[in-house]
Amino acid sequence: MREGWEAVIGLEVHAQLNTKSKIFCRCSTEFGRDSNDHTCQVCLGLPGALPVLNREVVHCAARAALALNLKINNESIFARKNYFYPDLPKGYQISQYDRPFSENGKVEILTSERDDGGRPLEWRLRQFGITRAHIEEDAGKSIHEDVGDATKSYVNLNRAGTPLLEIVSEPDFRTSWEAYDYVGFLRRTLQYIGVCDGNMEEGNLRCDANVSVRRAGEPKLGTRAEIKNVNSLRYLQKAIDYEIDRQITILETGGRIVQETRLWNEKENKTYTMRSKEDAHDYRYFPEPDLPPLEVGSEWIESLKSHLPELPEARRRRFIDDYQLSSDESFTMTSQRELADYFESAVRTSGNHRAAANWILSELLRELKNDNVDITECKIKAEDLGALIKLIDDNTISGKMAKDVFVDMFATGKAPADIVSEKGLVQITDASAIEKIVDEVIAANPKQLEQYRSGKTGLMGFFVGQVMKSTSGKANPQVVNDILKKKLEI
């Protein structure tokens, strides 16, 4: 941020709710089917076709609202949002306006600025307000590229009628990284409770950012520009930074910011004008005549609240308290519900939370990244990783052996005990057996023995290596060191 300026950012996140059918009809929400394959009279807006609300949409929206500390209204109203666009077959979108499903929430999240490599500098807790979260239907998709004719565009209506929850924040964000962390928090939370896949590449989660700038200390808000439909967290952060810089440059050179909607171009790393920005009155909202008011009971809401799982921020704090993880470690470990579950299963089996964290954060996540697979596809069961840690702790195998065993486990999914047995990797811990080998190594290397006793104590590593070589790496390293130190210093 340039000195003397402040950004004001508000976010509108559109989360596709995890239902098998659309919001007002029975058409499938499955992604990736042939164009216009999942459509019907309701999706296409044909005369006489009437919407019927999908109950599961309300269930998902309520769980999300409760997880984000929003107040669910006992009665909400659907409204028609009127605008004309090729991918909106009815000429209006069924949404909610002045009486939304839920409103007035606050979330406290961990956020940090990043260095040039994208690494967090200093985590801190910040609170952000959520104005509302309302239910609506999605529009279709206009296709302008790869259609074989540059003069034509096509429309795919498979997405038309897909259920969305639009989560509208207060303009509480001051940096692009705060926005990045907030959307990441929403994504994790919705995934934890199972109401949204959060796959931004498939359009399951999309974000619009309203950005304005003002002189530092100025109470009046500047004119905002809306950046529309950003489909990745990194692009969101870069788009906001670009827009902040663009607006400051215009104002510092005597120009004026125009209220408009802009699109982010990831190839050029810049935003560009899409259209002038509409206000609410431009959409001519009025109550949807084909749908009655949506009423939900307080008892039903309380029942849903009691069945919510532990949420990511609460779990992150518990991991710090219960397992002594650092802020960075707890953030990574709770980034995905399945990863957090995996960690706790490994801890229960091994009884060693520090070792479980180290193996997951270093070895396991590295191998998953290298193979481009998710924790849900990992061949190593959490219980087997815990069993591997127990084999180290009870001196059955050494840490070095364990890394070799881990490689086999990752490739095959076999239990560690089976691999240890197959390869004969059981560690030698019998002190008398190791002492005999130490004596043989010392006797075979009189020159190195003389040098060690003359003060070249760095040769300890040489003797350790010779003993380990003689035992094919199976000797307990600590026992080897203890015996060698005693023998060499006689």
Buried (B, 14 or more C-beta within 10 A) or exposed (E): BEEEBBBBBBBBBBBBBBBEBBBBBEBBBEBEEEBBEBBBEBBBBEEEBEBEBBEBBBBBBBBBBBBBBBEBBEEBBBBBBBEEEEBBBBEBBBBBBEBBBBBEBEBEBBBBBBEEEEEBEEBEEBEBBBBBBBBBBBBBBEBEEEEEEEEEEBBBBBBBBBBBBBBBBBBBBBBBBBBBBBBBBBBBBBBBBEBBBBBBEEBBBBBBBBBBBBEEEEEEEBBBBBBBEBBBBEBBBBBBBBBBBBBBEBBEEEEEBEBBBBBBEEEEEBBEEBEEBEEEEEBEBEBBEEBEEBEBEEEBBEEBBEEEEEBBBEBBBBBBEEBEBEBBBBBBBBBBBBBBEBBBBBBEBBEBBEBBBBBBBEBBBEBBEEEEEEBEEBEBBBBBBBBBBBBBEEBBBBEBBBEBBBEBBBEEEBBBBBBBEEEEBBBBBEBEEBBEBBEEBBEEBEEBBEBBEEEEEEBBEBBBEBBBEBBEBBBBBEBBBEBBEEBBEE
